[in-house]
Amino acid sequence: MQGEASDLRFFINLVDAGSITAAARALGTSPAVISRRLATLEARLGVTLIIRTTRVFRLSEAGQVYYERALVIVAEIDTLENEIASSSGEPQGSLIVGAPMELGRRQIAPFIEAFSERYPKLQVSLVLASEGIHDPGDGLLDINIRLGLPDTPGSIVTLLATTRRVLCASPAYFENRLVPQTPDELANHECLCIRRQKTMTVLNKWAVGNESEKHVVTVNPKLSSTNCEIVHDWAVSGRGIAYKLLSDVYRDIASGRLVRILPDFYGEKVDLYAVMLPRQQSNANVRAFLELLREFFRDAGGFGDELATDLPR
């Protein structure tokens, strides 16, 4: 029965994703794995559920019936599990959380370790992606943690925390260079930039400001990567100036591995959100996770409303 329920969830998620490739990307696996599992399910049932070619991905008549009944059955299972979990007073079962790569590794992963110790009956999976997982509507995630307000119609969006971007570099970078004294001087320095993975667009327009002035500086992308952690590592190794989330570099600044550049200026404010489907809002596991995650962010360095005046220098 457990395997059959798992097949129902898999099929719902696959159909909601709209393609084998999209389902594989959201779940952090390969299209081949998704295709094999679908083929196994169809072989067990003895019918074709999805008609698929290079240009077509649509439900067969049997697939439509299976999908509609699966929605009802899975909803009943979720309701039952939520009722049992709530009555027991302790989260249990499973929870799948998506997050951007660096935030997930440096912040969410350590939090999940502590959360898992507190709730040992709950199995938690963390799915990471370079630019975050953009479509919670595919149903593969219970919670999707996003940087910036997402455009996800039909989803529940809740604010978790706020951070800011800051300019930073290793002390080693300035051994033979002058520290910039104005934002415009950044254009004369080697800078470390992020590229969008899908478009390869380099993000080299950095916005900084304070109470009296605002600047948008186009910097020289000496090195660039689609991976935020690589940019972080380059900054620590003295390769240039980076425009990073304070939440990602707070500990390095506090330890002296990185130093703030232009400490009287701060970068754009970035809000951190949790995105979920409406049915997850009442899930006991989700509620417990988000409640403790908010507390974690309140106590962690690099988050909070006071960032404009309380940044490490």
C-alpha positions in Angstrom: 0.0 0.0 0.0 2.8 2.4 0.8 4.4 1.8 -2.6 1.0 2.4 -4.4 0.5 5.7 -2.4 4.0 6.7 -3.5 3.1 6.0 -7.1 0.0 8.1 -6.8 2.0 11.1 -5.5 4.6 10.5 -8.2 2.0 10.6 -11.0 0.3 13.7 -9.6 3.6 15.5 -9.4 4.6 14.4 -12.9 1.3 15.6 -14.4 1.4 18.9 -12.5 5.0 19.5 -13.7 3.9 19.3 -17.3 6.9 17.3 -18.6 9.4 14.6 -17.6 12.2 17.1 -17.8 10.4 19.6 -15.5 9.6 16.9 -13.0 13.2 15.7 -13.0 14.6 19.2 -12.5 12.2 20.0 -9.6 12.9 16.7 -7.9 16.7 16.9 -8.4 17.0 13.8 -10.5 17.4 12.9 -14.2 14.7 12.6 -16.9 15.8 9.0 -17.4 14.9 8.1 -13.8 11.4 9.7 -14.1 10.8 7.9 -17.4 11.8 4.5 -15.9 9.5 5.0 -13.0 6.6 6.0 -15.2 7.2 3.0 -17.4 7.2 0.7 -14.4 3.9 2.2 -13.2 2.3 1.8 -16.6 3.6 -1.8 -16.8 2.1 -2.6 -13.4 -1.3 -1.1 -14.4 -1.2 -2.5 -17.9 -2.2 0.8 -19.5 -0.6 3.8 -21.1 -1.1 6.8 -18.7 0.7 9.5 -20.6 1.1 9.9 -24.3 4.5 11.2 -24.9 6.7 12.0 -27.8 9.3 14.7 -28.5 6.4 17.2 -28.9 3.5 15.7 -27.0 2.9 15.2 -23.3 -0.7 14.6 -22.5 -2.8 12.3 -20.5 -4.5 9.3 -22.1 -8.1 8.5 -21.2 -6.9 6.0 -18.5 -4.3 8.5 -17.3 -7.0 11.2 -16.8 -9.1 8.9 -14.7 -6.0 7.8 -12.7 -5.0 11.4 -12.2 -8.4 12.6 -11.0 -8.8 9.6 -8.6 -5.2 10.0 -7.4 -5.9 13.7 -6.4 -8.8 12.6 -4.3 -7.0 9.7 -2.6 -3.8 11.6 -1.9 -5.8 14.5 -0.4 -7.6 12.1 1.9 -4.3 10.5 2.9 -2.8 14.0 3.6 -5.8 15.0 5.7 -5.6 11.8 7.7 -1.9 12.2 8.3 -2.3 15.8 9.3 -5.0 14.9 11.8 -2.9 12.1 13.2 0.2 14.3 13.4 -1.7 17.1 15.0 -3.3 14.9 17.6 0.1 13.4 18.5 1.6 16.8 19.0 4.7 15.8 17.2 5.6 16.2 13.4 6.1 12.9 11.7 6.1 11.4 8.2 8.1 13.3 5.5 8.9 16.9 4.5 10.6 18.0 1.3 12.1 21.5 1.3 13.6 23.4 -1.7 16.1 26.2 -1.4 18.8 28.2 -3.4 22.2 26.5 -3.3 24.3 28.7 -1.0 21.5 29.7 1.3 20.5 26.0 1.5 23.9 24.8 2.3 25.0 27.5 4.7 21.8 28.2 6.5 19.0 25.8 5.8 21.0 22.6 6.1 22.4 23.3 9.6 18.9 24.3 10.7 17.5 21.0 9.3 20.1 19.1 11.4 18.8 20.7 14.6 15.1 20.4 13.5 15.6 16.7 12.7 17.0 16.1 16.2 14.0 17.8 17.7 11.6 15.8 15.6 13.2 12.3 15.1 10.0 10.8 13.6 10.1 13.3 10.7 12.1 12.5 7.5 13.3 15.8 5.9 14.7 16.1 2.4 16.5 19.2 1.2 16.6 19.9 -2.6 19.0 22.6 -3.7 19.3 24.5 -7.0 21.7 27.2 -8.2 18.9 29.8 -8.7 16.3 28.2 -6.4 13.4 26.0 -7.5 11.0 28.3 -9.2 7.7 26.4 -9.5 6.1 25.2 -6.2 3.0 24.5 -8.2 4.5 21.2 -9.5 3.7 19.7 -6.1 7.0 18.1 -5.6 8.0 20.3 -2.7 6.2 20.8 0.6 8.0 24.2 1.1 10.0 26.2 -1.4 12.3 28.8 0.1 12.9 31.7 -2.3 15.0 34.9 -2.4 12.8 37.7 -3.6 9.0 37.8 -4.0 8.0 35.0 -6.3 5.4 35.3 -9.0 3.5 32.1 -8.2 -0.3 32.5 -8.7 -2.3 30.2 -6.5 0.5 29.6 -4.0 0.7 30.7 -0.4 3.7 33.1 0.2 4.9 34.0 3.6 7.8 36.3 4.6 10.5 34.6 6.7 13.4 37.1 7.0 15.2 40.0 5.4 18.8 40.4 4.5 20.9 42.9 2.4 23.6 42.6 -0.2 27.0 44.0 0.8 30.3 44.7 -0.9 33.1 42.5 0.4 36.6 41.2 -0.4 39.5 39.3 1.2 42.2 41.5 2.8 44.6 39.7 0.5 43.0 41.4 -2.5 44.1 44.8 -1.2 47.7 43.9 -0.5 48.7 45.8 -3.7 45.6 47.8 -4.4 43.9 50.9 -2.9 40.5 50.3 -1.2 37.7 52.1 -3.1 36.5 55.2 -1.4 33.4 55.8 -3.6 31.0 53.5 -5.4 32.3 54.8 -8.8 35.8 53.5 -8.0 34.4 49.9 -8.1 34.6 50.1 -11.9 38.4 50.2 -11.6 38.5 46.9 -9.6 38.3 43.2 -10.4 34.8 42.1 -9.4 33.2 38.7 -9.0 29.7 38.3 -10.6 26.9 35.9 -10.8 25.4 34.8 -14.2 21.9 33.6 -14.7 22.0 29.9 -15.4 19.3 29.9 -18.1 20.2 33.0 -20.0 23.9 33.4 -19.0 23.2 37.1 -18.3 26.0 38.5 -16.1 24.7 40.5 -13.1 27.3 43.3 -13.1 25.1 46.3 -12.3 25.5 46.7 -8.5 23.1 49.0 -6.6 24.5 50.6 -3.4 23.4 53.5 -1.3 22.7 55.1 2.0 20.3 57.7 3.5 21.6 60.5 1.2 22.7 58.9 -2.1 22.1 56.0 -4.4 24.4 54.5 -7.0 24.1 51.8 -9.7 27.6 50.9 -10.8 28.5 48.7 -13.8 31.5 46.6 -12.7 34.1 44.7 -14.5 33.3 40.9 -14.2 36.8 39.6 -13.9 35.4 36.2 -12.9 31.8 35.1 -13.1 29.8 31.9 -12.3 26.3 30.6 -12.2 27.1 29.3 -8.7 27.0 31.7 -5.7 29.2 29.5 -3.6 32.0 29.6 -6.2 31.8 33.4 -6.2 32.0 33.3 -2.4 35.1 31.1 -2.5 36.7 33.4 -5.1 36.2 36.3 -2.8 37.7 34.5 0.2 40.7 33.6 -1.9 41.4 37.2 -2.8 40.3 37.1 -6.5 38.2 40.3 -6.3 35.3 42.2 -4.8 31.9 40.4 -4.5 28.3 41.7 -4.0 27.0 39.1 -1.6 24.1 38.5 0.7 25.1 39.5 4.2 23.5 36.3 5.5 25.9 34.3 3.3 29.1 36.2 4.3 28.3 37.3 7.9 30.6 34.8 9.6 33.5 35.4 7.2 33.2 39.2 7.9 33.1 38.6 11.6 36.2 36.3 11.4 38.1 38.7 9.2 38.3 36.3 6.2 36.4 39.0 4.3 36.1 42.8 5.0 33.3 45.1 4.1 34.0 47.5 1.2 32.4 51.0 1.4 30.8 50.1 4.8 28.8 53.3 4.8 26.9 52.0 1.8 24.6 49.0 1.6 23.2 47.0 -1.3 19.6 46.1 -2.1 17.4 44.6 0.5 16.4 41.0 -0.2 13.4 39.3 1.4 13.3 35.6 2.0 10.0 33.8 1.5 8.5 30.4 1.9 6.2 29.3 -0.9 3.8 26.4 -0.7 0.6 25.1 -2.2 -2.6 26.0 -0.3 -3.1 22.5 0.9 0.3 22.6 2.7 -0.7 25.6 4.9 -2.4 23.5 7.5 0.1 20.7 7.4 1.5 20.1 10.9 5.0 19.4 9.6 5.1 22.6 7.5 3.8 24.7 10.4 6.4 23.4 12.8 9.2 23.8 10.3 8.4 27.4 9.4 7.8 28.4 13.1 11.2 27.3 14.1 12.9 28.5 10.9 11.7 32.0 11.6 13.2 31.8 15.1 16.4 30.5 13.6 16.7 33.5 11.2 15.9 36.0 14.0 18.9 34.6 16.0 21.2 34.1 13.0 23.7 36.8 11.9 22.9 38.7 8.7 19.1 38.9 8.9 16.8 41.5 10.4 15.2 44.9 9.9 18.2 46.7 11.5 20.5 45.7 8.7 21.0 49.2 7.4 22.6 50.4 10.6 23.9 47.2 12.1 26.1 45.6 9.5 29.5 44.3 10.6 32.2 46.6 9.3 
